[in-house]
Amino acid sequence: MKQLQYIGLATACALLPFTASAQNTVDVNDLVVVPAENGGFADDEIFGVRGGYIHPYLSLRTGWTDNVFNVDDDTDSSWLYTISPGVWFSLPRMRVVPITIAPHNTSAGGLQLELDDDVGTDKYQLYALVGSDINMYSYDSDLNTEDYYAEGLARWNMASGLSLRVLDRFTRGHDDFGVGEATDEDLREFDTNLLMLTADWDLTEKLRFKVDYSNFLLQYDEADNAFFFDRTDNVIDLYGYYKYSEKTSLFLQYRYTDVEYDNDTAKDNSQDYYYGGVRWVSSDKLALLFKAGLQSKSFDAETDEYQDSDNFTLDLQAHYRMTDKTDMTLDLYQKNEESDNAGASEKLVLGARFVYSQAMTEKITAKLGMGYENSDYEQLVGQADRDEDTFYISPAVQFLVRDWLMAELSYSFETTDSSDDAYDYDTNTIYLSLNFAM
């Protein structure tokens, strides 16, 4: 159940075959480029053209793929149509969403990468978003789905240096074909909910302490053949930060994760993570998070098929705005994840994602997304070995028609090479979208 970070609406949508779920969640920050202007009008106090309280958006997208089911032989093509309406609210008003929440089903705790550190300077902050993706296929209307999502955040910064935050993300989505045993005859639909509570305290000018508690719930529809993935994760994170300089903080992190399956209880496990890392924000141009450490996993009932393990774990997130027109992001990660296949107890994942954005003119922006992921499955006794590499590349061009309207043309190529030939495929997809936002 792989899932990409947000890299722009149509660009991300073009990469849907690579995502764990077809919940092609809109990145509302990238729908429309809004020019920064001073002053304002009465409507701007409410709606989001220049940073209001309420921001409606709508995407209309059409595309074509040569391999709708992500298979190696007997491929089928299909036209794809998606309507994505939504709206988000913020108080105080702002031009961009304050946080990106991207649930990832196979990651214990529901997140593959650490969330942005969004402490901010306002005394309080409220944020909420609701949206939907209505997906239609020319190949077979039985494949049509209606996915939707809702998320919210509330934060209070106290004069004492203590910051309290609660956030929640609910998703109704479905696995893409080719993930696990998902096929055209088995449209695996699921609900997830991620709840996180955070207390962040600046003890002194140099020392900071943070604690997170999160609960992640994954439930598949009873009609699907994926009920053995249903589980509940409870996670506690403890951080200790040392402010080395105005731009650099060093930290130690400990995480405890408890994973409990509803039906496949042999996979019940607990995990201990030990990290050391650095946060570096040198300016508005460069931000870096790097942490590395040990992930120790213990099954509640260790057997020949379910073996305890210790693995190196890594999380690197870098954002570099080279110029006003050039922007780059890089993510690197390695960790042990829960399995998306009934024939495996777990998988070790190593991956990288890179996005390059170049403003060609005031109205035209070119983007390039690239990604690689290796998944080494720990197969159960009697199952063939499975180790696979997935690579994608996706160029896109965005054209700003109006402050509130952007068109995008994108293409993606994705390939998976697996030691089990049943999971090999090559897929080409092209999309054209119109994106409206305020």
MARDO-687222 format. One record per residue (C-alpha): residue in three letters; x, y, z. Coordinates in nm, 2 decimals, decimal comma. Layout:
<rs>
+------+--------+--------+--------+
! type !      X !      Y !      Z !
+------+--------+--------+--------+
!  ALA !      X !      Y !      Z !
...
+------+--------+--------+--------+
</rs>
This chain:
<rs>
+------+--------+--------+--------+
! type !      X !      Y !      Z !
+------+--------+--------+--------+
!  MET !   0,00 !   0,00 !   0,00 !
!  LYS !   0,24 !   0,26 !  -0,12 !
!  GLN !   0,15 !   0,62 !  -0,12 !
!  LEU !   0,31 !   0,93 !  -0,26 !
!  GLN !   0,35 !   1,26 !  -0,09 !
!  TYR !   0,16 !   1,55 !  -0,24 !
!  ILE !   0,34 !   1,69 !  -0,55 !
!  GLY !   0,06 !   1,88 !  -0,73 !
!  LEU !  -0,29 !   1,79 !  -0,82 !
!  ALA !  -0,27 !   1,64 !  -1,17 !
!  THR !   0,09 !   1,53 !  -1,13 !
!  ALA !  -0,01 !   1,33 !  -0,82 !
!  CYS !  -0,32 !   1,20 !  -1,00 !
!  ALA !  -0,11 !   1,08 !  -1,29 !
!  LEU !   0,08 !   0,86 !  -1,05 !
!  LEU !  -0,22 !   0,69 !  -0,91 !
!  PRO !  -0,11 !   0,34 !  -1,02 !
!  PHE !   0,18 !   0,38 !  -0,77 !
!  THR !  -0,04 !   0,49 !  -0,47 !
!  ALA !  -0,16 !   0,26 !  -0,20 !
!  SER !  -0,51 !   0,39 !  -0,23 !
!  ALA !  -0,67 !   0,57 !  -0,52 !
!  GLN !  -0,75 !   0,85 !  -0,28 !
!  ASN !  -0,59 !   1,11 !  -0,50 !
!  THR !  -0,61 !   1,37 !  -0,24 !
!  VAL !  -0,59 !   1,72 !  -0,37 !
!  ASP !  -0,29 !   1,93 !  -0,27 !
!  VAL !  -0,48 !   2,26 !  -0,23 !
!  ASN !  -0,15 !   2,45 !  -0,20 !
!  ASP !  -0,07 !   2,36 !  -0,56 !
!  LEU !  -0,41 !   2,40 !  -0,73 !
!  VAL !  -0,37 !   2,76 !  -0,83 !
!  VAL !  -0,07 !   3,00 !  -0,79 !
!  VAL !  -0,22 !   3,31 !  -0,62 !
!  PRO !  -0,01 !   3,63 !  -0,66 !
!  ALA !   0,08 !   3,80 !  -0,33 !
!  GLU !  -0,08 !   4,14 !  -0,31 !
!  ASN !  -0,12 !   4,40 !  -0,04 !
!  GLY !  -0,45 !   4,54 !   0,08 !
!  GLY !  -0,78 !   4,36 !   0,02 !
!  PHE !  -1,15 !   4,38 !  -0,04 !
!  ALA !  -1,45 !   4,28 !   0,17 !
!  ASP !  -1,48 !   3,94 !   0,00 !
!  ASP !  -1,12 !   3,86 !   0,07 !
!  GLU !  -1,20 !   3,86 !   0,44 !
!  ILE !  -1,41 !   3,55 !   0,38 !
!  PHE !  -1,29 !   3,38 !   0,06 !
!  GLY !  -0,94 !   3,28 !  -0,02 !
!  VAL !  -0,82 !   3,48 !  -0,33 !
!  ARG !  -0,58 !   3,67 !  -0,11 !
!  GLY !  -0,58 !   3,45 !   0,20 !
!  GLY !  -0,93 !   3,44 !   0,34 !
!  TYR !  -1,11 !   3,21 !   0,58 !
!  ILE !  -1,29 !   2,99 !   0,33 !
!  HIS !  -1,12 !   2,82 !   0,03 !
!  PRO !  -1,34 !   2,62 !  -0,21 !
!  TYR !  -1,18 !   2,42 !  -0,49 !
!  LEU !  -1,28 !   2,20 !  -0,77 !
!  SER !  -1,08 !   1,98 !  -1,01 !
!  LEU !  -1,21 !   1,83 !  -1,34 !
!  ARG !  -0,97 !   1,57 !  -1,48 !
!  THR !  -0,97 !   1,34 !  -1,77 !
!  GLY !  -0,70 !   1,09 !  -1,87 !
!  TRP !  -0,61 !   0,77 !  -2,04 !
!  THR !  -0,41 !   0,47 !  -1,93 !
!  ASP !  -0,28 !   0,17 !  -2,12 !
!  ASN !  -0,28 !  -0,07 !  -1,82 !
!  VAL !  -0,58 !   0,01 !  -1,59 !
!  PHE !  -0,52 !  -0,31 !  -1,38 !
!  ASN !  -0,14 !  -0,29 !  -1,35 !
!  VAL !  -0,07 !  -0,63 !  -1,49 !
!  ASP !   0,21 !  -0,78 !  -1,70 !
!  ASP !   0,01 !  -0,96 !  -1,97 !
!  ASP !  -0,33 !  -0,91 !  -2,13 !
!  THR !  -0,34 !  -0,54 !  -2,04 !
!  ASP !  -0,66 !  -0,33 !  -2,08 !
!  SER !  -0,67 !   0,04 !  -2,16 !
!  SER !  -0,93 !   0,28 !  -2,02 !
!  TRP !  -1,03 !   0,65 !  -2,01 !
!  LEU !  -1,04 !   0,79 !  -1,66 !
!  TYR !  -1,25 !   1,07 !  -1,53 !
!  THR !  -1,23 !   1,24 !  -1,19 !
!  ILE !  -1,43 !   1,52 !  -1,03 !
!  SER !  -1,28 !   1,65 !  -0,71 !
!  PRO !  -1,47 !   1,91 !  -0,52 !
!  GLY !  -1,37 !   2,04 !  -0,17 !
!  VAL !  -1,34 !   2,33 !   0,07 !
!  TRP !  -1,11 !   2,42 !   0,35 !
!  PHE !  -1,14 !   2,67 !   0,63 !
!  SER !  -0,87 !   2,84 !   0,85 !
!  LEU !  -0,87 !   3,08 !   1,14 !
!  PRO !  -0,67 !   3,31 !   1,14 !
!  ARG !  -0,71 !   3,33 !   0,76 !
!  MET !  -0,42 !   3,21 !   0,54 !
!  ARG !  -0,33 !   3,14 !   0,18 !
!  VAL !  -0,20 !   2,78 !   0,22 !
!  VAL !  -0,31 !   2,49 !   0,43 !
!  PRO !  -0,10 !   2,47 !   0,76 !
!  ILE !  -0,02 !   2,10 !   0,74 !
!  THR !  -0,01 !   1,81 !   0,50 !
!  ILE !  -0,16 !   1,48 !   0,64 !
!  ALA !  -0,09 !   1,19 !   0,41 !
!  PRO !  -0,20 !   0,86 !   0,57 !
!  HIS !  -0,01 !   0,55 !   0,46 !
!  ASN !  -0,18 !   0,22 !   0,53 !
!  THR !   0,12 !  -0,02 !   0,57 !
!  SER !   0,32 !   0,21 !   0,80 !
!  ALA !   0,26 !   0,13 !   1,17 !
!  GLY !   0,09 !   0,44 !   1,31 !
!  GLY !  -0,04 !   0,54 !   0,97 !
!  LEU !   0,24 !   0,78 !   0,85 !
!  GLN !   0,54 !   0,69 !   0,64 !
!  LEU !   0,72 !   1,02 !   0,70 !
!  GLU !   0,71 !   1,25 !   1,00 !
!  LEU !   0,46 !   1,54 !   0,99 !
!  ASP !   0,57 !   1,89 !   0,94 !
!  ASP !   0,67 !   2,08 !   1,25 !
!  ASP !   0,39 !   2,34 !   1,25 !
!  VAL !   0,42 !   2,51 !   1,59 !
!  GLY !   0,38 !   2,86 !   1,44 !
!  THR !   0,36 !   3,20 !   1,62 !
!  ASP !  -0,02 !   3,26 !   1,63 !
!  LYS !  -0,19 !   3,22 !   1,97 !
!  TYR !  -0,43 !   2,97 !   1,82 !
!  GLN !  -0,51 !   2,81 !   1,49 !
!  LEU !  -0,81 !   2,62 !   1,35 !
!  TYR !  -0,81 !   2,44 !   1,02 !
!  ALA !  -1,06 !   2,20 !   0,86 !
!  LEU !  -1,09 !   2,05 !   0,51 !
!  VAL !  -1,35 !   1,82 !   0,34 !
!  GLY !  -1,32 !   1,68 !  -0,01 !
!  SER !  -1,42 !   1,40 !  -0,24 !
!  ASP !  -1,29 !   1,22 !  -0,55 !
!  ILE !  -1,55 !   1,08 !  -0,79 !
!  ASN !  -1,37 !   0,83 !  -1,01 !
!  MET !  -1,51 !   0,69 !  -1,33 !
!  TYR !  -1,38 !   0,44 !  -1,58 !
!  SER !  -1,48 !   0,39 !  -1,95 !
!  TYR !  -1,36 !   0,02 !  -1,93 !
!  ASP !  -1,63 !  -0,08 !  -1,68 !
!  SER !  -1,86 !   0,13 !  -1,47 !
!  ASP !  -1,84 !  -0,13 !  -1,19 !
!  LEU !  -1,50 !   0,01 !  -1,12 !
!  ASN !  -1,63 !   0,36 !  -1,04 !
!  THR !  -1,58 !   0,48 !  -0,69 !
!  GLU !  -1,65 !   0,78 !  -0,47 !
!  ASP !  -1,37 !   0,84 !  -0,22 !
!  TYR !  -1,38 !   1,12 !   0,03 !
!  TYR !  -1,18 !   1,26 !   0,32 !
!  ALA !  -1,20 !   1,51 !   0,60 !
!  GLU !  -0,93 !   1,65 !   0,82 !
!  GLY !  -0,89 !   1,91 !   1,09 !
!  LEU !  -0,65 !   2,07 !   1,33 !
!  ALA !  -0,67 !   2,28 !   1,64 !
!  ARG !  -0,37 !   2,44 !   1,81 !
!  TRP !  -0,32 !   2,67 !   2,11 !
!  ASN !   0,02 !   2,83 !   2,19 !
!  MET !   0,05 !   2,95 !   2,55 !
!  ALA !   0,26 !   3,23 !   2,68 !
!  SER !   0,44 !   2,98 !   2,90 !
!  GLY !   0,59 !   2,81 !   2,59 !
!  LEU !   0,36 !   2,52 !   2,59 !
!  SER !   0,18 !   2,44 !   2,27 !
!  LEU !  -0,12 !   2,19 !   2,25 !
!  ARG !  -0,24 !   2,04 !   1,92 !
!  VAL !  -0,51 !   1,79 !   1,81 !
!  LEU !  -0,55 !   1,68 !   1,45 !
!  ASP !  -0,76 !   1,41 !   1,29 !
!  ARG !  -0,78 !   1,27 !   0,93 !
!  PHE !  -1,06 !   1,04 !   0,81 !
!  THR !  -1,03 !   0,88 !   0,47 !
!  ARG !  -1,27 !   0,67 !   0,26 !
!  GLY !  -1,06 !   0,52 !  -0,02 !
!  HIS !  -0,96 !   0,20 !  -0,21 !
!  ASP !  -0,65 !   0,01 !  -0,30 !
!  ASP !  -0,53 !   0,04 !  -0,65 !
!  PHE !  -0,52 !  -0,26 !  -0,87 !
!  GLY !  -0,20 !  -0,45 !  -0,85 !
!  VAL !  -0,15 !  -0,38 !  -0,48 !
!  GLY !  -0,16 !  -0,70 !  -0,28 !
!  GLU !  -0,43 !  -0,91 !  -0,43 !
!  ALA !  -0,65 !  -0,62 !  -0,54 !
!  THR !  -0,80 !  -0,71 !  -0,89 !
!  ASP !  -1,08 !  -0,59 !  -1,11 !
!  GLU !  -1,30 !  -0,86 !  -0,93 !
!  ASP !  -1,19 !  -0,74 !  -0,59 !
!  LEU !  -1,22 !  -0,36 !  -0,55 !
!  ARG !  -1,08 !  -0,33 !  -0,20 !
!  GLU !  -1,24 !  -0,03 !  -0,02 !
!  PHE !  -1,14 !   0,08 !   0,32 !
!  ASP !  -1,18 !   0,35 !   0,59 !
!  THR !  -0,89 !   0,49 !   0,79 !
!  ASN !  -0,88 !   0,74 !   1,07 !
!  LEU !  -0,57 !   0,90 !   1,21 !
!  LEU !  -0,59 !   1,09 !   1,54 !
!  MET !  -0,29 !   1,27 !   1,69 !
!  LEU !  -0,26 !   1,46 !   2,02 !
!  THR !   0,06 !   1,67 !   2,08 !
!  ALA !   0,21 !   1,86 !   2,37 !
!  ASP !   0,51 !   2,07 !   2,27 !
!  TRP !   0,70 !   2,27 !   2,54 !
!  ASP !   0,99 !   2,51 !   2,52 !
!  LEU !   1,15 !   2,45 !   2,86 !
!  THR !   1,43 !   2,71 !   2,81 !
!  GLU !   1,57 !   2,90 !   2,52 !
!  LYS !   1,78 !   2,60 !   2,44 !
!  LEU !   1,57 !   2,30 !   2,55 !
!  ARG !   1,24 !   2,17 !   2,41 !
!  PHE !   1,03 !   1,86 !   2,48 !
!  LYS !   0,75 !   1,71 !   2,28 !
!  VAL !   0,52 !   1,42 !   2,32 !
!  ASP !   0,28 !   1,28 !   2,06 !
!  TYR !   0,01 !   1,02 !   2,10 !
!  SER !  -0,16 !   0,89 !   1,79 !
!  ASN !  -0,42 !   0,63 !   1,71 !
!  PHE !  -0,46 !   0,48 !   1,36 !
!  LEU !  -0,76 !   0,27 !   1,26 !
!  LEU !  -0,77 !   0,07 !   0,93 !
!  GLN !  -1,09 !  -0,11 !   0,83 !
!  TYR !  -1,18 !  -0,28 !   0,50 !
!  ASP !  -1,53 !  -0,34 !   0,38 !
!  GLU !  -1,66 !  -0,68 !   0,47 !
!  ALA !  -1,74 !  -0,76 !   0,11 !
!  ASP !  -1,37 !  -0,74 !   0,02 !
!  ASN !  -1,11 !  -1,02 !   0,06 !
!  ALA !  -0,88 !  -0,80 !   0,27 !
!  PHE !  -1,04 !  -0,82 !   0,61 !
!  PHE !  -0,71 !  -0,98 !   0,74 !
!  PHE !  -0,55 !  -0,63 !   0,71 !
!  ASP !  -0,79 !  -0,47 !   0,96 !
!  ARG !  -0,59 !  -0,33 !   1,25 !
!  THR !  -0,55 !  -0,06 !   1,52 !
!  ASP !  -0,22 !   0,11 !   1,59 !
!  ASN !  -0,14 !   0,31 !   1,91 !
!  VAL !   0,18 !   0,51 !   1,91 !
!  ILE !   0,37 !   0,73 !   2,16 !
!  ASP !   0,65 !   0,95 !   2,05 !
!  LEU !   0,89 !   1,13 !   2,29 !
!  TYR !   1,13 !   1,40 !   2,17 !
!  GLY !   1,40 !   1,60 !   2,34 !
!  TYR !   1,54 !   1,89 !   2,14 !
!  TYR !   1,86 !   2,10 !   2,19 !
!  LYS !   1,86 !   2,43 !   2,01 !
!  TYR !   2,22 !   2,44 !   1,89 !
!  SER !   2,18 !   2,77 !   1,70 !
!  GLU !   1,90 !   2,99 !   1,57 !
!  LYS !   1,88 !   2,77 !   1,26 !
!  THR !   1,97 !   2,42 !   1,39 !
!  SER !   1,81 !   2,19 !   1,65 !
!  LEU !   1,95 !   1,85 !   1,75 !
!  PHE !   1,71 !   1,59 !   1,89 !
!  LEU !   1,66 !   1,24 !   2,03 !
!  GLN !   1,34 !   1,05 !   1,97 !
!  TYR !   1,19 !   0,74 !   2,11 !
!  ARG !   0,88 !   0,58 !   1,97 !
!  TYR !   0,67 !   0,29 !   2,09 !
!  THR !   0,41 !   0,14 !   1,86 !
!  ASP !   0,15 !  -0,13 !   1,94 !
!  VAL !  -0,01 !  -0,30 !   1,64 !
!  GLU !  -0,32 !  -0,52 !   1,69 !
!  TYR !  -0,50 !  -0,70 !   1,41 !
!  ASP !  -0,87 !  -0,77 !   1,42 !
!  ASN !  -0,86 !  -1,11 !   1,25 !
!  ASP !  -0,50 !  -1,20 !   1,16 !
!  THR !  -0,38 !  -1,19 !   1,52 !
!  ALA !  -0,06 !  -1,38 !   1,44 !
!  LYS !   0,07 !  -1,05 !   1,31 !
!  ASP !   0,01 !  -0,86 !   1,64 !
!  ASN !   0,34 !  -0,69 !   1,73 !
!  SER !   0,51 !  -0,41 !   1,92 !
!  GLN !   0,79 !  -0,18 !   1,79 !
!  ASP !   1,05 !   0,03 !   1,95 !
!  TYR !   1,23 !   0,31 !   1,75 !
!  TYR !   1,54 !   0,49 !   1,87 !
!  TYR !   1,63 !   0,80 !   1,66 !
!  GLY !   1,89 !   1,07 !   1,66 !
!  GLY !   1,84 !   1,36 !   1,42 !
!  VAL !   1,87 !   1,73 !   1,32 !
!  ARG !   1,62 !   2,00 !   1,21 !
!  TRP !   1,78 !   2,27 !   1,01 !
!  VAL !   1,59 !   2,58 !   0,88 !
!  SER !   1,86 !   2,81 !   0,74 !
!  SER !   1,62 !   3,05 !   0,57 !
!  ASP !   1,30 !   3,07 !   0,37 !
!  LYS !   1,50 !   2,89 !   0,10 !
!  LEU !   1,61 !   2,57 !   0,28 !
!  ALA !   1,46 !   2,33 !   0,53 !
!  LEU !   1,59 !   1,99 !   0,63 !
!  LEU !   1,48 !   1,71 !   0,86 !
!  PHE !   1,71 !   1,42 !   0,90 !
!  LYS !   1,68 !   1,13 !   1,15 !
!  ALA !   1,82 !   0,78 !   1,16 !
!  GLY !   1,82 !   0,50 !   1,41 !
!  LEU !   1,71 !   0,15 !   1,50 !
!  GLN !   1,36 !  -0,01 !   1,46 !
!  SER !   1,31 !  -0,32 !   1,69 !
!  LYS !   1,00 !  -0,53 !   1,61 !
!  SER !   0,87 !  -0,81 !   1,84 !
!  PHE !   0,57 !  -1,03 !   1,75 !
!  ASP !   0,34 !  -1,10 !   2,04 !
!  ALA !   0,38 !  -1,48 !   1,97 !
!  GLU !   0,71 !  -1,54 !   1,78 !
!  THR !   0,70 !  -1,84 !   1,55 !
!  ASP !   0,90 !  -1,98 !   1,26 !
!  GLU !   0,69 !  -1,76 !   1,03 !
!  TYR !   0,67 !  -1,45 !   1,25 !
!  GLN !   1,03 !  -1,36 !   1,36 !
!  ASP !   1,14 !  -1,06 !   1,56 !
!  SER !   1,37 !  -0,83 !   1,38 !
!  ASP !   1,60 !  -0,52 !   1,42 !
!  ASN !   1,65 !  -0,29 !   1,12 !
!  PHE !   1,81 !   0,04 !   1,04 !
!  THR !   1,54 !   0,32 !   0,99 !
!  LEU !   1,58 !   0,65 !   0,81 !
!  ASP !   1,37 !   0,96 !   0,74 !
!  LEU !   1,51 !   1,25 !   0,54 !
!  GLN !   1,30 !   1,54 !   0,42 !
!  ALA !   1,46 !   1,83 !   0,24 !
!  HIS !   1,31 !   2,14 !   0,07 !
!  TYR !   1,52 !   2,38 !  -0,13 !
!  ARG !   1,39 !   2,70 !  -0,29 !
!  MET !   1,69 !   2,78 !  -0,51 !
!  THR !   1,53 !   3,09 !  -0,66 !
!  ASP !   1,18 !   3,25 !  -0,67 !
!  LYS !   1,13 !   3,03 !  -0,98 !
!  THR !   1,30 !   2,71 !  -0,89 !
!  ASP !   1,19 !   2,47 !  -0,61 !
!  MET !   1,31 !   2,12 !  -0,52 !
!  THR !   1,20 !   1,86 !  -0,26 !
!  LEU !   1,37 !   1,53 !  -0,17 !
!  ASP !   1,24 !   1,25 !   0,06 !
!  LEU !   1,44 !   0,94 !   0,16 !
!  TYR !   1,31 !   0,67 !   0,39 !
!  GLN !   1,37 !   0,32 !   0,51 !
!  LYS !   1,16 !   0,13 !   0,76 !
!  ASN !   0,99 !  -0,20 !   0,84 !
!  GLU !   0,62 !  -0,19 !   0,74 !
!  GLU !   0,32 !  -0,41 !   0,78 !
!  SER !   0,24 !  -0,63 !   0,48 !
!  ASP !   0,00 !  -0,55 !   0,20 !
!  ASN !  -0,01 !  -0,92 !   0,10 !
!  ALA !  -0,16 !  -1,22 !   0,28 !
!  GLY !   0,15 !  -1,43 !   0,20 !
!  ALA !   0,39 !  -1,22 !   0,39 !
!  SER !   0,44 !  -1,12 !   0,76 !
!  GLU !   0,60 !  -0,78 !   0,69 !
!  LYS !   0,82 !  -0,60 !   0,44 !
!  LEU !   1,13 !  -0,38 !   0,46 !
!  VAL !   1,09 !  -0,07 !   0,24 !
!  LEU !   1,36 !   0,16 !   0,11 !
!  GLY !   1,25 !   0,45 !  -0,10 !
!  ALA !   1,32 !   0,80 !  -0,25 !
!  ARG !   1,11 !   1,07 !  -0,41 !
!  PHE !   1,22 !   1,39 !  -0,58 !
!  VAL !   1,02 !   1,68 !  -0,72 !
!  TYR !   1,16 !   1,96 !  -0,93 !
!  SER !   0,95 !   2,27 !  -1,01 !
!  GLN !   1,05 !   2,55 !  -1,25 !
!  ALA !   0,85 !   2,86 !  -1,33 !
!  MET !   0,91 !   2,92 !  -1,70 !
!  THR !   0,71 !   3,24 !  -1,72 !
!  GLU !   0,46 !   3,42 !  -1,49 !
!  LYS !   0,19 !   3,18 !  -1,62 !
!  ILE !   0,37 !   2,85 !  -1,71 !
!  THR !   0,54 !   2,61 !  -1,46 !
!  ALA !   0,71 !   2,29 !  -1,55 !
!  LYS !   0,73 !   2,00 !  -1,29 !
!  LEU !   0,91 !   1,67 !  -1,28 !
!  GLY !   0,84 !   1,40 !  -1,02 !
!  MET !   1,05 !   1,09 !  -0,98 !
!  GLY !   1,04 !   0,80 !  -0,74 !
!  TYR !   1,19 !   0,46 !  -0,65 !
!  GLU !   1,09 !   0,21 !  -0,39 !
!  ASN !   1,23 !  -0,14 !  -0,30 !
!  SER !   1,00 !  -0,37 !  -0,10 !
!  ASP !   1,16 !  -0,68 !   0,04 !
!  TYR !   0,88 !  -0,91 !   0,17 !
!  GLU !   0,93 !  -1,15 !   0,46 !
!  GLN !   0,73 !  -1,44 !   0,31 !
!  LEU !   0,55 !  -1,70 !   0,51 !
!  VAL !   0,66 !  -2,06 !   0,49 !
!  GLY !   0,57 !  -2,21 !   0,15 !
!  GLN !   0,55 !  -1,88 !  -0,03 !
!  ALA !   0,79 !  -1,79 !  -0,31 !
!  ASP !   1,05 !  -1,51 !  -0,23 !
!  ARG !   0,93 !  -1,16 !  -0,32 !
!  ASP !   1,16 !  -0,87 !  -0,37 !
!  GLU !   1,05 !  -0,59 !  -0,60 !
!  ASP !   1,16 !  -0,25 !  -0,73 !
!  THR !   0,91 !   0,01 !  -0,85 !
!  PHE !   1,02 !   0,32 !  -1,04 !
!  TYR !   0,81 !   0,61 !  -1,17 !
!  ILE !   0,88 !   0,94 !  -1,36 !
!  SER !   0,61 !   1,20 !  -1,43 !
!  PRO !   0,67 !   1,54 !  -1,61 !
!  ALA !   0,39 !   1,80 !  -1,60 !
!  VAL !   0,32 !   2,15 !  -1,73 !
!  GLN !   0,09 !   2,39 !  -1,55 !
!  PHE !  -0,07 !   2,70 !  -1,71 !
!  LEU !  -0,22 !   2,97 !  -1,49 !
!  VAL !  -0,52 !   3,09 !  -1,68 !
!  ARG !  -0,66 !   3,32 !  -1,40 !
!  ASP !  -0,57 !   3,37 !  -1,04 !
!  TRP !  -0,84 !   3,11 !  -0,96 !
!  LEU !  -0,80 !   2,87 !  -1,26 !
!  MET !  -0,51 !   2,65 !  -1,36 !
!  ALA !  -0,48 !   2,39 !  -1,64 !
!  GLU !  -0,23 !   2,10 !  -1,61 !
!  LEU !  -0,11 !   1,84 !  -1,86 !
!  SER !   0,09 !   1,55 !  -1,71 !
!  TYR !   0,23 !   1,21 !  -1,81 !
!  SER !   0,36 !   0,92 !  -1,60 !
!  PHE !   0,55 !   0,60 !  -1,66 !
!  GLU !   0,56 !   0,34 !  -1,38 !
!  THR !   0,73 !   0,01 !  -1,38 !
!  THR !   0,76 !  -0,27 !  -1,12 !
!  ASP !   1,01 !  -0,55 !  -1,15 !
!  SER !   0,94 !  -0,83 !  -0,90 !
!  SER !   1,10 !  -1,16 !  -0,82 !
!  ASP !   0,75 !  -1,29 !  -0,84 !
!  ASP !   0,65 !  -1,23 !  -1,21 !
!  ALA !   0,28 !  -1,20 !  -1,11 !
!  TYR !   0,35 !  -0,85 !  -0,98 !
!  ASP !   0,55 !  -0,72 !  -1,28 !
!  TYR !   0,39 !  -0,44 !  -1,49 !
!  ASP !   0,45 !  -0,13 !  -1,70 !
!  THR !   0,19 !   0,15 !  -1,70 !
!  ASN !   0,16 !   0,47 !  -1,90 !
!  THR !  -0,09 !   0,74 !  -1,80 !
!  ILE !  -0,17 !   1,08 !  -1,94 !
!  TYR !  -0,39 !   1,34 !  -1,77 !
!  LEU !  -0,54 !   1,68 !  -1,85 !
!  SER !  -0,71 !   1,88 !  -1,57 !
!  LEU !  -0,87 !   2,21 !  -1,50 !
!  ASN !  -0,83 !   2,32 !  -1,14 !
!  PHE !  -1,04 !   2,60 !  -0,98 !
!  ALA !  -0,95 !   2,74 !  -0,63 !
!  MET !  -1,00 !   3,04 !  -0,42 !
+------+--------+--------+--------+
</rs>
